[in-house]
C-alpha cells in the first residue's frame, strides 16, 4: 500500500531570496494543482517574513489553474509592519503569470473578550468510515482519471458524518459535517498547524453547494473551480488531532456556489471560520 503523503513534505518551501520562495506540488496529484496546497504554501511564505505575530485572517483569489509539473514561486510584498498588526501580500507565479494571490493579516497575541458558536452534536470519528474506504467501495464506477486520483493516499484523513455517494450522486441538503486531521504527524508548531488547517479547508468545500443539485465531481458536463477563499483563525489548533469541519451553502447563483464553514477542535473550541465561492457551471453533454 502506498505511503500516505506527508504535509510537512508537501508544504515545504525553499527560500531563494529575502522575499521570494519556491514550492512544489505532487506531480501525481492530477491535471491541476489542488487549491489548498497553494493556500498553505502561500501562508507559510508570508510567515517567512514575519516575526512574533500569528496570522488571524487570509483572503485569497485563484486566478489560473496551477501546473503540477513546474515549481511555484511565491513573491511576498511586505505591505505593512505595525506595532499590533502586520500585513502581507503573497503572489504565486508559474510560467511568468500570477496563478493565485493571498492577503494575510498577522497580530501579536493578546487577551480579550471571548464567545463562540457551540459545536454541533454529531457522531465521533471513531464511529464513522474513513473516506478512502468509501472511495474504494465505488472505485470501479469512477472514470479513469478520477479513479487514479481517488487511489492516491491523501495527507488529510477525512471521515464524513453524512457520506456523499461518489458514483451515484443524489440530491441532499446543502450542508455536510466532516471530521479531519493530518494523516501523518506534523508536530506542534502553531504556524505549521495553521498551514495544515488552511490546506484541509479547501477539501470537500465546493461539493457542499453541489449537494442540492444531485451533482458531484464525476458528473459529465460539470465544470468546477475555486474562485476565492477566506479563513479567519480564531484560536490555536493541533491538526494532529481530529477537527470537525461544519459546512453549509447558503446560496448558489450565476454558476457560482457560495459556502461557509466552521472548524472545531475535538473539545468543542471554534478554531477557524471559512468562506469560499466557486465556479459550478453545468453544460449537459451532447448526445453522441
C-alpha positions in Angstrom: 0.0 0.0 0.0 1.3 3.5 -0.9 2.7 5.7 1.9 0.4 8.5 2.9 1.5 11.9 1.7 3.3 13.9 4.4 2.0 17.5 4.8 5.5 18.5 6.0 7.0 17.4 2.7 4.1 18.7 0.6 4.1 22.2 2.0 7.8 22.6 2.3 9.3 25.8 0.8 12.7 26.8 -0.3 13.8 30.4 0.3 15.6 31.7 -2.8 15.7 35.4 -1.9 14.7 37.6 1.0 11.0 37.8 -0.1 10.9 35.0 -2.6 10.1 31.3 -2.0 9.7 28.2 -4.2 7.4 25.3 -3.6 6.5 22.1 -5.4 3.3 20.2 -6.0 3.0 16.4 -6.1 3.1 15.6 -9.8 0.6 12.7 -9.5 -2.0 14.9 -7.9 -4.0 15.4 -11.1 -4.1 17.8 -14.1 -4.0 20.9 -11.9 -2.7 21.8 -8.5 -5.0 21.4 -5.5 -6.1 24.8 -4.2 -5.4 24.0 -0.6 -1.7 23.4 -1.4 -1.1 27.0 -2.7 -3.1 28.4 0.2 -0.9 26.6 2.7 2.3 27.3 0.9 1.5 31.0 0.4 0.6 31.3 4.1 4.0 29.8 5.0 5.7 32.2 2.6 4.0 35.1 4.4 5.1 33.7 7.7 8.7 33.6 6.4 8.8 37.4 6.5 7.0 37.9 9.9 8.3 37.7 13.5 6.4 37.3 16.8 3.0 37.5 15.2 0.2 35.0 14.4 -2.0 35.1 11.4 -5.6 35.8 12.1 -7.1 36.1 8.6 -6.3 35.4 5.0 -8.2 36.3 1.8 -7.3 34.5 -1.5 -8.1 34.5 -5.2 -7.5 31.7 -7.6 -6.6 33.3 -10.9 -5.4 30.4 -13.2 -5.1 26.6 -12.9 -1.8 25.6 -11.4 0.6 23.4 -13.3 1.9 20.5 -11.1 4.8 19.9 -13.4 6.7 23.1 -12.6 7.7 24.8 -9.4 5.6 27.6 -7.9 7.3 30.9 -7.0 5.9 32.9 -4.0 6.7 36.6 -4.0 5.9 38.3 -0.7 5.1 42.0 -0.5 5.8 43.4 3.0 2.7 45.7 2.9 2.9 46.9 6.5 4.7 46.2 9.7 2.7 47.8 12.6 3.0 47.6 16.4 -0.1 45.3 16.6 -0.9 44.3 13.0 1.3 43.2 10.2 0.1 42.8 6.6 1.5 40.7 3.8 0.5 40.1 0.1 1.7 36.9 -1.5 1.6 36.3 -5.2 2.0 32.7 -6.6 3.6 32.7 -10.1 4.1 30.0 -12.8 5.1 30.4 -16.4 5.5 34.1 -15.8 1.9 34.7 -14.7 0.0 35.0 -11.5 -2.0 31.9 -10.7 -3.0 32.9 -7.1 -2.7 35.7 -4.6 -3.2 35.9 -0.9 -3.6 38.8 1.5 -2.8 37.9 5.1 -3.0 39.9 8.4 -0.9 38.9 11.4 -1.3 40.2 15.0 0.6 40.0 18.3 -1.2 37.6 20.6 -3.2 39.3 23.3 -6.1 38.5 25.6 -9.7 39.9 25.2 -13.4 39.1 25.2 -14.4 35.6 24.2 -17.5 33.9 22.9 -18.3 31.3 20.1 -21.0 29.2 18.5 -21.3 25.8 20.0 -20.1 22.8 18.1 -22.9 20.7 16.6 -23.6 17.3 18.2 -22.6 14.7 15.7 -21.1 11.1 15.9 -17.4 11.0 16.8 -14.8 10.0 14.2 -14.4 6.5 15.8 -18.0 5.7 14.8 -17.5 6.7 11.1 -15.9 5.2 8.0 -12.8 6.8 6.6 -13.4 8.5 3.2 -10.7 6.4 1.5 -12.7 3.3 2.3 -15.8 4.9 0.9 -13.9 5.8 -2.3 -12.6 2.2 -2.7 -16.1 0.8 -2.4 -17.2 2.6 -5.6 -13.8 2.7 -7.4 -14.9 0.6 -10.3 -17.6 3.1 -11.2 -15.3 6.1 -11.4 -13.8 7.5 -14.6 -10.1 6.5 -15.1 -8.6 9.9 -14.1 -10.9 10.3 -11.1 -10.1 6.7 -10.1 -6.3 7.5 -10.3 -6.8 10.5 -8.0 -9.0 8.6 -5.6 -6.5 5.8 -5.2 -3.7 8.3 -4.1 -3.2 8.4 -0.3 -4.1 11.9 0.9 -2.3 13.9 3.5 -5.6 14.6 5.3 -7.7 11.8 6.8 -11.4 12.5 6.4 -14.5 10.9 8.0 -17.8 12.3 6.8 -20.7 12.3 9.1 -23.2 12.1 6.2 -21.2 10.4 3.3 -21.7 11.5 -0.2 -22.1 8.8 -2.8 -19.2 9.4 -5.3 -20.7 7.2 -8.0 -24.5 7.5 -7.8 -25.0 11.1 -6.7 -28.4 12.1 -5.3 -29.7 15.4 -4.1 -29.5 16.4 -0.5 -29.3 19.3 1.9 -26.7 22.0 1.2 -24.7 21.1 4.3 -22.2 18.5 5.5 -20.0 17.7 8.5 -16.6 16.1 8.1 -14.0 15.1 10.7 -10.5 15.9 9.6 -6.9 15.5 10.7 -3.4 15.2 9.3 -2.7 11.7 8.1 0.9 11.7 9.3 2.4 13.6 12.4 3.1 17.3 11.8 4.4 18.4 15.2 3.1 21.1 17.4 4.3 24.3 15.7 1.5 26.8 15.7 2.5 28.2 12.3 2.5 24.8 10.5 -0.7 23.7 12.2 -2.4 26.8 10.7 -1.0 25.9 7.3 -2.3 22.3 7.7 -5.8 23.6 8.5 -5.6 26.0 5.5 -4.7 23.1 3.2 -7.6 21.0 4.6 -10.1 23.8 4.4 -10.3 23.5 0.6 -11.2 19.8 0.7 -14.8 19.0 0.1 -15.9 22.6 0.5 -17.2 23.3 -3.0 -19.1 20.0 -3.1 -21.4 21.4 -0.3 -23.1 23.6 -2.9 -23.4 20.7 -5.3 -25.4 18.5 -3.0 -28.9 20.1 -3.5 -28.5 19.7 -7.3 -27.6 16.0 -7.2 -24.2 16.6 -8.8 -20.6 15.6 -7.9 -17.1 15.8 -9.2 -17.8 12.9 -11.7 -20.9 14.5 -13.2 -20.4 14.8 -17.0 -20.6 18.4 -18.2 -20.0 19.9 -14.7 -17.1 22.4 -14.6 -15.8 23.4 -11.2 -13.1 25.6 -9.7 -12.4 27.5 -6.6 -12.7 31.3 -7.2 -11.8 32.8 -3.9 -11.2 31.5 -0.3 -11.1 33.2 3.1 -10.1 31.9 6.5 -10.3 33.6 10.0 -8.1 31.9 12.5 -9.7 32.3 16.0 -7.7 30.1 18.2 -4.6 27.9 18.0 -5.1 24.3 16.8 -3.4 21.0 16.8 -4.2 19.4 13.4 -2.6 16.1 14.5 -6.0 15.7 16.3 -9.5 15.4 14.9 -11.3 18.6 13.9 -14.9 18.8 12.8 -15.4 20.8 9.6 -19.0 22.1 9.6 -20.1 23.3 6.1 -23.1 24.9 4.6 -24.0 26.5 1.3 -26.4 29.4 1.8 -26.6 30.2 -1.9 -25.8 29.2 -5.5 -26.5 31.6 -8.4 -25.0 32.6 -11.7 -22.9 29.4 -12.0 -21.3 30.1 -8.6 -21.7 28.2 -5.3 -21.1 30.0 -2.0 -20.0 28.1 1.0 -19.4 28.8 4.7 -17.5 26.7 7.2 -16.6 26.4 10.9 -13.7 24.3 12.1 -14.0 22.9 15.7 -11.4 21.1 17.8 -12.4 17.8 19.3 -13.1 19.5 22.6 -15.6 22.0 21.0 -13.4 25.1 20.5 -14.1 27.1 17.4 -10.6 27.4 15.9 -11.4 28.9 12.5 -14.1 30.1 10.1 -14.0 29.8 6.3 -15.8 31.1 3.3 -15.5 30.2 -0.4 -17.2 30.9 -3.7 -16.6 28.5 -6.5 -17.4 28.0 -10.2 -20.2 25.5 -10.6 -21.1 25.6 -14.3 -23.2 22.8 -15.9 -23.3 22.2 -19.6 -25.1 19.0 -20.4 -23.0 16.8 -22.8 -24.3 16.5 -26.3 -25.8 13.1 -27.1 -23.5 11.0 -29.3 
